[in-house]
Amino acid sequence: MRFILSNIGNFSKGRNGHKITRGYFHRTAVKGDTAIGEANYFHNHCVKASWYKIIDLDGNIVQSVLPTDAAWATDQWDENQMSLSYEFCGLNGSPLTAKQIKAVVADIKADRATKGIANHRLTLGEIKLRKVSGWGNHVDVTRAYSIQGGHTDAISEAEIKQILAGIK
């Protein structure tokens, strides 16, 4: 895995005392781009958005924000401070590749920063309560808080189940 720091205008230093208790999955909607290509773009451009790690179609992973810092991945500030975001290259609605699923499972199992995230699929109600640890889609945050113009790019429920079964 490589580390390419995101532009400082794309994330916040620190987590304001929040512990990492949640993880979110998101599609980049980039057809066939590489994790390195995406990371370089976020390194060189201030887009006021970011992610913790990105996984391309071949299962290559690049980290762009330290786990001690808050990526601007969701549209809800508190969620950013308590969560990590895994992004997947690929068009919206397209399935994850077997290499992407294998890579994210292995990474979650190996990463110390994800150890505080329960192997649980978050419900919309649990997201709003901000007390339950687990995993969800970025689209869940948009729905939970009724955010106009928020994230709608998601991986499938079957893919989330496959990931959660792999990290047990």
C-alpha positions as CSV (number, residue, x, y, z in Angstrom):
1,M,0.0,0.0,0.0
2,R,1.2,3.5,-0.8
3,F,0.6,6.8,1.0
4,I,0.0,10.0,-1.0
5,L,-1.2,12.8,1.3
6,S,-4.3,14.6,0.2
7,N,-4.1,18.4,-0.3
8,I,-4.3,20.1,3.2
9,G,-7.5,21.9,2.0
10,N,-9.2,18.5,1.7
11,F,-9.2,17.3,5.3
12,S,-8.9,18.5,8.9
13,K,-6.0,17.9,11.3
14,G,-7.1,15.9,14.3
15,R,-10.4,14.4,15.3
16,N,-11.4,16.8,18.1
17,G,-11.3,14.0,20.6
18,H,-13.5,11.6,18.7
19,K,-12.6,7.9,18.4
20,I,-13.0,6.0,15.2
21,T,-16.1,3.9,15.6
22,R,-17.5,3.9,12.0
23,G,-16.5,3.1,8.5
24,Y,-18.2,4.1,5.2
25,F,-17.9,2.7,1.7
26,H,-18.3,4.9,-1.4
27,R,-17.9,4.8,-5.1
28,T,-15.7,7.4,-6.9
29,A,-17.6,7.0,-10.1
30,V,-14.3,7.1,-12.0
31,K,-14.2,4.5,-14.8
32,G,-11.1,2.5,-14.7
33,D,-8.9,5.1,-12.9
34,T,-6.2,3.8,-10.6
35,A,-5.9,4.4,-6.9
36,I,-2.6,6.2,-7.6
37,G,-4.2,8.4,-10.2
38,E,-7.0,9.4,-7.8
39,A,-4.6,10.0,-4.9
40,N,-2.4,12.2,-7.1
41,Y,-5.5,14.2,-8.1
42,F,-6.5,14.8,-4.5
43,H,-2.9,15.6,-3.6
44,N,-2.6,18.3,-6.3
45,H,-6.1,19.8,-6.1
46,C,-8.1,21.4,-3.3
47,V,-11.6,19.9,-3.7
48,K,-12.8,20.1,-0.1
49,A,-13.4,16.3,0.0
50,S,-11.2,13.4,0.8
51,W,-11.1,9.7,1.9
52,Y,-9.0,7.5,4.1
53,K,-8.1,4.8,1.5
54,I,-9.0,4.2,-2.1
55,I,-9.0,0.8,-3.9
56,D,-8.8,0.5,-7.6
57,L,-10.2,-2.2,-9.9
58,D,-7.0,-4.3,-9.5
59,G,-7.1,-4.2,-5.7
60,N,-4.3,-1.6,-5.3
61,I,-4.8,0.6,-2.2
62,V,-3.6,4.1,-1.6
63,Q,-4.0,5.9,1.7
64,S,-4.5,9.7,1.5
65,V,-5.2,10.8,5.1
66,L,-3.7,9.7,8.4
67,P,-6.2,7.9,10.7
68,T,-5.5,10.6,13.3
69,D,-7.0,13.2,10.9
70,A,-10.6,13.6,9.7
71,A,-11.2,13.1,6.0
72,W,-14.1,15.1,4.5
73,A,-15.9,12.1,3.2
74,T,-19.5,12.5,4.3
75,D,-21.8,15.5,4.3
76,Q,-22.1,15.4,8.1
77,W,-19.2,16.8,10.1
78,D,-19.6,14.6,13.2
79,E,-19.5,11.5,11.0
80,N,-16.2,12.6,9.4
81,Q,-14.7,13.0,12.9
82,M,-15.7,9.5,14.0
83,S,-15.3,7.5,10.8
84,L,-12.9,6.3,8.1
85,S,-13.9,6.2,4.5
86,Y,-13.0,3.5,1.9
87,E,-13.5,4.6,-1.7
88,F,-13.7,2.2,-4.6
89,C,-12.8,3.2,-8.2
90,G,-15.5,2.2,-10.7
91,L,-18.7,3.5,-12.2
92,N,-21.8,3.9,-10.0
93,G,-23.9,0.8,-10.2
94,S,-21.1,-1.4,-11.4
95,P,-20.1,-4.3,-9.1
96,L,-16.9,-4.3,-7.1
97,T,-14.2,-6.6,-8.5
98,A,-13.1,-9.7,-6.6
99,K,-9.7,-8.0,-6.2
100,Q,-11.4,-4.9,-4.6
101,I,-13.3,-7.0,-2.1
102,K,-10.3,-9.1,-1.3
103,A,-8.1,-6.0,-0.8
104,V,-10.6,-4.2,1.4
105,V,-11.2,-7.2,3.7
106,A,-7.4,-7.7,4.1
107,D,-6.9,-4.0,4.8
108,I,-9.6,-3.7,7.4
109,K,-8.3,-6.8,9.2
110,A,-4.7,-5.5,9.2
111,D,-5.3,-1.8,9.9
112,R,-5.1,-0.8,13.6
113,A,-7.3,2.2,12.9
114,T,-10.3,0.0,12.0
115,K,-10.1,-2.1,15.2
116,G,-12.6,0.2,17.0
117,I,-15.2,-0.4,14.3
118,A,-17.8,-3.1,15.1
119,N,-18.5,-5.7,12.5
120,H,-22.1,-4.4,12.2
121,R,-24.2,-3.0,9.3
122,L,-25.4,0.4,10.5
123,T,-29.0,1.3,10.1
124,L,-30.2,4.8,9.3
125,G,-31.5,5.3,12.8
126,E,-28.2,4.2,14.3
127,I,-26.3,6.7,12.2
128,K,-28.4,9.6,13.5
129,L,-28.0,8.5,17.1
130,R,-24.2,8.7,16.7
131,K,-23.7,6.0,19.4
132,V,-23.5,2.7,17.5
133,S,-20.3,1.5,15.9
134,G,-20.3,-0.2,12.5
135,W,-20.1,0.1,8.7
136,G,-22.3,1.7,6.1
137,N,-22.6,3.3,2.7
138,H,-22.0,7.1,2.2
139,V,-25.5,7.2,0.8
140,D,-26.8,6.1,4.3
141,V,-25.5,9.4,5.8
142,T,-27.3,11.4,3.1
143,R,-30.5,9.5,3.7
144,A,-30.2,9.6,7.5
145,Y,-29.8,13.4,7.6
146,S,-31.9,14.2,4.5
147,I,-29.0,16.1,2.9
148,Q,-29.9,17.7,-0.3
149,G,-27.3,17.0,-3.0
150,G,-25.4,14.6,-0.7
151,H,-23.6,11.4,-1.6
152,T,-25.6,8.9,-3.6
153,D,-22.8,6.7,-4.8
154,A,-22.9,3.4,-3.0
155,I,-21.7,-0.2,-3.2
156,S,-24.4,-2.9,-3.0
157,E,-25.8,-4.5,0.1
158,A,-24.5,-7.8,-1.1
159,E,-21.0,-6.4,-1.3
160,I,-21.3,-4.9,2.2
161,K,-22.4,-8.3,3.5
162,Q,-19.5,-10.0,1.7
163,I,-17.0,-7.5,3.2
164,L,-18.5,-7.9,6.8
165,A,-18.4,-11.7,6.4
166,G,-14.8,-11.5,5.4
167,I,-13.6,-9.4,8.3
168,K,-15.2,-11.7,11.0
